[in-house]
Amino acid sequence: MLLSVIAGSLLMLTRTDIGLSRNLVDSARAAALAEGGVTLATLGLLDPDPETRWKTDGRHYDITLDSGTLTVSIQDQSGRIDINMARPELLFGLLRSSGVDEATAIRLADRIADWRDPDDRTLPNGAEASDYRAAGLDVKVSNRPFMTPDEVQRVPGVTTAIYGRIADAVTVYSRRPGINPSTAPRSVLLALPGVDEAIADGIIAARVPADDDSATARATGFAAVAALIPAEARRYLSGGISNVYSVRSRAVLHDGGVYVQEAIVELVPGADPPWRIHAWRTGEVTPTDAPADDG
């Protein structure tokens, strides 16, 4: 009886170890596939043919392989709001459109601007180190640009929940005060004054068609987009691309494994290699990333 118990325990341990090993192998396979998706996106950005070059407005590219499927998207960072450069009014618009109440949005927009600027002068609704000390808070204001977008959570009041609402709309890589409406995601367009959901959807619909990236189509698309921008929002626009892109690659194995790889890629013409990776991290797997349940 004792031998039977020992044998049963060993069998259970063996099965557990096999299951863990299989999960590790599946995870590694999915990770390798997702990382390959980032490489494919980089090559797509470097394609010299404008007709086949991958688009950078967040549209999805679906690729089916023997081991699974890839869904890859590229977002030009010029379409996002640079938290180091944007005016407080644009930061306010983003916070309001993401569901933050008006009073909090006004306060946080000025606090972000005070946090990044080199001086100790406080904006009307912001706070510098002396203001936090007066409020009894031990907060050391950086007085320098944010190094990464998620660093904005160091600003008192920018909670994890608030950052989660704006994470896909902000950057530190565009290095410009405005946004490019031709590549901006919907959440960024809604941050512009005078832009409602209908206008934002119209701007997205007016962009360059997926099957036509000719110079004529780009010019026509830009003119159509510009015509839809309200006059009060035009001061927050910046033209041109940034050469820095966020890439999201989701891999789904045929047996159900899922992995998301995210990267910030900058194209560097003339360098060897002609690209630079600024950030590389495991992305969050959302409910829409999971494989469909056929049962």
Disulfide bonds with the S-S distance in Angstrom:
none
